[in-house]
């Protein structure tokens, strides 16, 4: 089994610092995407849970696309919310992206390492080419 790593230099964190992990790793058809926050150009975007949820999910989907996967390949998503009152709003945004092909999901409330409202990660699978 070989492991392919995407973005081995890590993602761009706050203030433009490089994070010490890959954006995603792939092996035997499985893709593991690191947690994605609502960052654009190294900074957390302004806005509430709706805008930040869109950005975090779009960041995750961009990594899936880079690796040749799509939303239909997502098997499981992990969600961390800063505030439990944002659960219903997050679900509305989530459904826009995954309503036709819902993955398994876990959602927890947790304080965030950076000043944002949401973080998402995922595991995707696509049968390897023969």
Helices and strands as residue ranges (DSSP letters): E 4-6, G 14-16, E 24-27, E 30-37, E 39-40, E 43-44, H 49-66, G 71-73, E 74-81, G 84-86, H 87-98, E 104-109, E 118-125
